[in-house]
Amino acid sequence: MFMNLKRAKIIAAGLAICFLCIHILMITIFYQCEVYPMVYFNMFSICFYLFALFMVYKEWLPIYAVTVYMEVAIHMTLAVLLTGWETGFQVTLIGMNVLAFYAEYTGRSLKLKYIRVMPFCILGMFLYLGARVCLRYNPAPYALPEDAQFWLTILWGVIVFVINIFVLQLLVYIANTSEEKQEYQLSHDKLTGLPNRYFFSSHLENLKNNNCSYWVAISDIDSFKKINDTYGHNCGDYVLKTIGGILGGKDVLCCRWGGEEFLFLDKISKKKYDPYDFLEGIRKEIEDLPFEFEGKRFRVTMTFGMSTCTDTGCIEDVIRDADEKLYAGKHSGKNKVVVAKDVIPTAVLSYQDQLTRVKNKSAYDKMVESLEWDIAKGTAQFGVVRIVIEGLREINEKYGNDKGNAYISGACKIICSVFVNSQVFRINGDEFVVILTNRDYYDRDALFASLENKYIKTLQDESSPEWCRYRTDCSLAVYSGEDKNYGDVFARVK
């Protein structure tokens, strides 16, 4: 956060000193012009701003903000009534409104006991307008020389513009900083500091728009559940942070894909390194690194699956290919980099739905284990979308299983097109589950509405065959701190 108590005190003290200097100047001007009521008032104002510095020192910032506004409002109103509208004292009330709202913003952001300034600003407006009306019927008793009126008008104009420019520029900087911080939080994993799926999607779009060939690799920490069970979840966090630090220090984009999985993405260039050698180097570096937590030393290894895209192929297919190779490595000894398709064993197919090529029930159970782990640590943040495809049996009976398969595949493609930053699972013949994470989690309401609208549009298209018109039952639930486990969340989408 940009604003803190120290900065707030510095700004408040600086304003008090500036106002103190202005009142010293004013007492000189009023004395020379023989406006003695304002001379006495400015003596009071000088004493007040010396006390205001004491209020800043004691951190009485809410009282400071209100009393400064009231002092300026009363001083300027009285000065206008005594010396006339042409002296320009009244314009400072406009500048003070900007300062007042900035003071309230500071109190809110620092979680201090703040006072709402709207009533005071409304009072300032009435003083401004009331002084104008009063002077219409009761001319000012004192007339300042024309030169004094001219220079006072210039002075108050400069002061008001400086106040407005300073505060508005500061608010622009704060808003921009807050947006950048929020964008960083949306696009980066909190635990490891690595980019997440949302950042990956944005970066990939840039590569695709530039017609670049690229390679993708998915890696997984071997036996990570065993590390958690043996040494505890804090040790698991230590491992993730350590590996995240290693991967984040490379020249290739690396994202935390979910749980203990990481994803790599980079352009293919003949002048650059070989992707396999790069991944093999990381594998050896992690294998040789001695991990130590609370006096216990252990080794960590990782398995990698790599795929390349040299045309306009679908990114989902490239990632799915890398995922298949990762599982191939996990089922053939672990601690390796797999790049060849022909080494994928039949066992890997148990993690992928063969019809839709999204992850299946076995992979879903693995994801649930990871979410249960996050819930136990108190770091869980996810949503669940459940989609039941209705009418599959009727399609199979009327048109055959081929059209039934097309019915399921088409419905799944819509799901994948909406939730591009989340994992999709087919957990039953006609049932899909999406685990919402990263940007999809924050945009869940809009995405869920988009999903339902897309299915509705297919139903409204009477020119399409029946197996391209999808009848679905969709539901959404979000994890909250009251949920004890994943089952509590999933129960709300049944």
N, C-alpha and C positions, 0 to 999 in steps of 0.2 A: 504494500500500500504506500502510495506516494506521501500522503499526509500522515504525520505522526505528531505527538505532543510537543516534541522539541521544535519542529518546524512551525507549528501553530503558535508557540510562544514567541519565536523569533519574529514572525509576521505581525503578531499583536503588539509586541514591543516596538517594532519599527513604525507601525501606524501611530502609536502613542507619541513617539518622539517627533514624527512629522507634524502631527496635530499640535504638539506643544510648540514647535517652532512657528507654525502658522499663527497661533494665538499671541506669541510674543511680537510678531509682525503686526497683527491686528491692533494690539494695545497701543503700539506706536502711531499707527494711522489714525485711530479714533481719538487719541490724545491730541494730535496735531489738528484734527478737524473739530475738536471740542465737542465730540459726542461722548459725554462723560458717563451716561448710563452703560454704554458698551465698554468703556474703559474698566468700570467696576466688574462687569460681567466677565471680561477677559482675564481679570485678576483671578476670579473664581475658576475660570477654565484652566489657567496655568496650574493652579493648585490641584485641580481635578486630574489633569494628565500626569502630574507627578505621582498622585495616588494610583492612577491607572497602571503605571509601571510596577507599583507594589502589588496590584491585583494580578498582573501577569506573573510576577515572581511567585506568588502564592497559588497560582494556577486556578484563580477564580474566573475562568474564561467566560462562562455564561453571564455572570454579573457584569464583567467587563464589556461584553458585546452590547448588552442592553443599555447600560449607563452611557457608553460612548455615543450610541445612536441618539439617546434622549438629549445628551448635552449638545450635540451638533444640531438636532432639530430645533431645540429651544433657542440656541444662539443665533442660528440663521433666520428663524422666524422673527425674533426680536430685532435683529439687524435690519431686515427688510422693512419692518413696520416703522423703524426710526429713521432710516436713511433713504427709503424709496426702492421701487422695483428695478430702477435703472442700474443699481449697484451690483446686481446679479447674485446676491447671496443665496437666493432661493434655489439656484440650480444644483447646489451641493446636496440637497435632499434627494435628488435623483441618483447621484453617485453613491450616497449612503445606503440606498435600497439594495444596490448590487453587493455592497460590503455586508449588509445584514444577512442576505440569503447565503452568501459565502460562509458567514460565521455559523449559520444553522447547519449547513452542509458539513462543516468541519466538526461540529459537535456530534452530528449523527455518525460520521465516519469513524470518529475516535471513541464512539460509544460513551460520550460524556453526558452529563445531565444538561440538556440543552433547553432553550426557551424558544417557542415558535415566534418567528419575527413577523409573520404576516400582519397581525394586528398593529404592530408598530409602524410598518410600512404604510398601512392604510391611514394611520394617524398622520404620518408624514405627508401623504397626499392631501388630506384635509387641511393641514397647516399651510401647504403650498398654495392651494386654491383659496383658502380662507384669507391668507395674507393679501392675495390679489384683489379679492372682493373688498376687504377692509380699506385698502389703499384707494380703491375706486371712489369711496365716499369720505375717507378721512386721509388727506394728504400727509406725508411724512413730516414730522416736526423739524427734522434736520436735513439740510441740503449739502451734500458733499461737492467739492469742486469738480468740474468736468474731467480734469485729468485723473483725479482720484477714482471717479466712477469708471472711466475707461480702463485704467489699469486693474481695478478690482474685477471688472467683467472678464478681462483677459486671464487674471489669476484663477478665478473660479472655473472658467472654461478649461484651463490647463489641468487643474486639480481633478475635475470631474472626468475628463478624458483619460487622464493617467490612471485613475481608479478603475474605470470601466475596462480599459485596455489590459491593465495588470490582472484584474480578477478574471475576465473572460479568457485571456490567454492561459492563465493558470488552470481554469476549468477545462479548457480544450486539452491541455497537456495531461491533466488527471484523467479525463475521459479516454484519451488515446492510450494512455498507459494501462488503464483498467481493461480496455478492449484487447490490447495485446496480451495482457496477463490471462484474461479469460480464454482467448484463442489458444494460448500456450497450454492452458489447463485442459482444454477440449482436445487438443491434438497431441498431448504427451501423457505418458503413463506416470502416475504419481510415485510409484515405488521405485522404478528403475530410472526415471527421467528420460526414457527413450520415447520417440514418436509412437503413436498408436495407429489403429486401423484408419481413422479419419485422415490423419496426415498422409498415410500411405496412399489412400485413394486420390487425394489432391495431387501428390507428386506423380502418381502413375498417369493421371490425366495429362499432365504436362508432357510426359514422354510420348504418350500416344498422339497428342496433338502435333508434336514435332516429327511424327513418323519414325521414331527411334526404335531400333531393336533393343530388347532388354532381357535380362535374366532375373529369375526369381528363385529364392531358396527359402525353405522353411526348416527351422531347426528346433530341437526339443531336448531339454535336459534329461538325460537318462536316469531312470529310477528316482525321479524327484519325489514321488510319494513316499518312497522308502526313507529318503533324507528327512522329510517332515516327521514321519513316524518314529524314526530313530533319535533325531536330535531336536525335534520340536519345530513349530512354525516360525519362531524367530530365526532359527538357523536357515530355514527355507528362504526367508526374506533376505538374509545375509547373502545367500548364494545368488539369488536373483539380482540383488544390487551389485554384487561383484561382477557377475557376468554382464550385466547391463553396462557397467563402467567400461569393460573391455570392448564390447561390441559398439558402444557409442563413440569410442575413440578411433574407429576406423573411418576410412574415406568413403565407405559405401553406406547408403541409407539402411539402417536397421531399425525395425519397429518391434515392439512387444505385441505379438499377435493374440495373446490370451494365455492365462495360466503360465506354464513354463515354456511356451512356444515363442519363437522369435522369427521374424521374416526379414529377408534381405532383398533389395531391389537396386539395380544399376543398369546403365546402358551397356550395350555390347560394342566394344571398339577394339580393332586390331592393334592399336597403339597402346592399349592399356593392359593390365594384368590378365592372366587367365582366371576365370571365376572359380574353377575347380581348385587351383593352387591357392587362391585366396581363402576359400572355405577350409581347405585342408590345413592351412596355416593357423586359422582360428581354432580348429579342432585340436591340433597339437598343443597350442598355447594353453587352452583350458585344461587339457589332459595333464600337462606338466605343472600346472599351478597348484601349489599346496594350499588347500583351504583349511582354515583353523577357526573354530568357534567355541568359545568358553573352554579353552584348553584341549579340545578334541580336534584331531587332525583327520582329514578324509580327502578322497579324490572325487572329482566331478568330471563326467564326460558328456559329450553332446553328439547327437546324430543329425545329419543334414540330408535334405532332399532338394535337388536343384532341377529347374526346368528353364527353357529358353523360349522366347517368342521373337521370330524374325519377320512376321507378317502382321496382318491386322486381326489375328486370332483373339478370341474372347479371353479376357484376363481371368475369368472364373475357371476356364479350362486350364490355363497355365498354372494357376495356384493349385487347382485340383491335382494336376500332374505332379507338381512338387510335393504335395501332401501325400500322394500315393507312394512316391519314392522315399519320403520320410518314414512312413509306416513299413515300407520294405526293409529299410535299414534297422528299424526297431525290432523287426521279427527275424533278422538274420545276423544278430550278434551285437548290434548297437555300436556306438563310437566310430562312426564312419560317415563318409560323404557319398551319397548315391546319386548318380547322374544318368545311369542306363535304365531304360524302361524294362528290359528283359530280365532284370534281377528281381522284379516284384513277385513275391510268392503269393500263392492263392490265399494265404491267411490274411493278407492285407485287405482283401475284398470284404472281410467282415466289418470293416469300418466305413464302407461306402455303399450307398444305395445304388444298385446296378442300373435301375431304370432312370432315375433323375440325376444321378451322380452327385447329389449332395450327401452329407454325412448321415449315417443311419443310427439305429438305436444303440449300438455298441459305442459309437463315438459320442452319442448323446449322454450315455451313462458316464463316460469319462469326463464330459463337460460338467455334469452335475456334481461329480466329485470335486472338481476345481472350484465350483461355486460354493459348495458346502465349506470348503477350506477358507474361502474369502469371508463367508458369513461368520465362521468361528473366529477369525481374526478381527472382525469388525470393519473390514475394508470393502465389503460387497456393495456394488452399485450396478444393478442390471434390471432389465425388464424381460417379460416373457410374452410372446405372442403365440397363440395356438390357433391353427387353421385346420378345420375339418372339412374335407371335400365331400359334399353331399351328392348323392345320386350316382355314385360309381357303379353300384350293382345294376341299376337300370341301364346304364350305358353298356356294360358288359353283356347283359341279356339281350338288348335290342340290336347292338352293332358288333359285338364280339370283343374279345380281350384286347385286340390291337387298338381299337378305338378307346377302350378303357385306359390303356397305357398312355395313349395320346392325351386323354383327359387329365390324367394325373400329372404328366410331364408339363403340359401347358399351364396348369394351375401353379406348379412349382416354379416355372420360369417367371411368372408374375411376382411371386414372393421374392425371388432372388433379385429381380430388377428394382424392387422397392427398398429392401434392406441390404444394401450393398456393403455396409460396414459391419455386419453381424453374421454369425454362423447360423445356417439353416440345417435342420435335421428332419429326416423322415422317420418318425418313430413308430408308424403303423402304416397299414396299407393306404388309408385315406387320411392320415393325420400327420401334420407338420408342426414343428416347434421352431421358433426363432428366439435366440437368446440375444436380447438387445444390449449392446455395449457401445462405448465411445460416442460418436456424434449421433448415431441412431438412437441412443438412449435419451439424449437431450431433445431430439426431434421426434420422439416417439408418437406424440398425438397426431402431428401432421402426417407422418409416414403411415400410421395406422389408418387414418382417414383416406390417404391415397390408395392404400391396398384395397380397402372396401370399395372405393369408387371405381377402380380398375375392374374388379370383379362384376360390379353392377353394369358397367359399360358393355362387358361381354354378354351379359344377359339381355341387354337392350338391343343388341345387334342381331336382328332376326334373320339376316342374310347368312350368318355363320352356321355351320353344322352344330348339332346339339353337343357334340363332344368338345367344342370350342367355346361353349357358353357355360361358365363355371358357377355352380351353386355352392356357396361356402358358408360356414359358421366361424366367424373370427372373434377372438377375445384377447384382451390385453390386461396384464397385471404387472405391477412394479414392486420390487422388493422394498420393504420398509424396516425400520429398526425393530418393529414388533414381531416380525417373522423370525421364528426360531430356526427354521431350516428351509431348504429349497421347496420341500413338499408344501409348506404353508403358502408359498407364492403360487405354485402350480395349481393348488386347489381352487384358487380364485379364477382360473381360466377354464376350468372344467365345466 
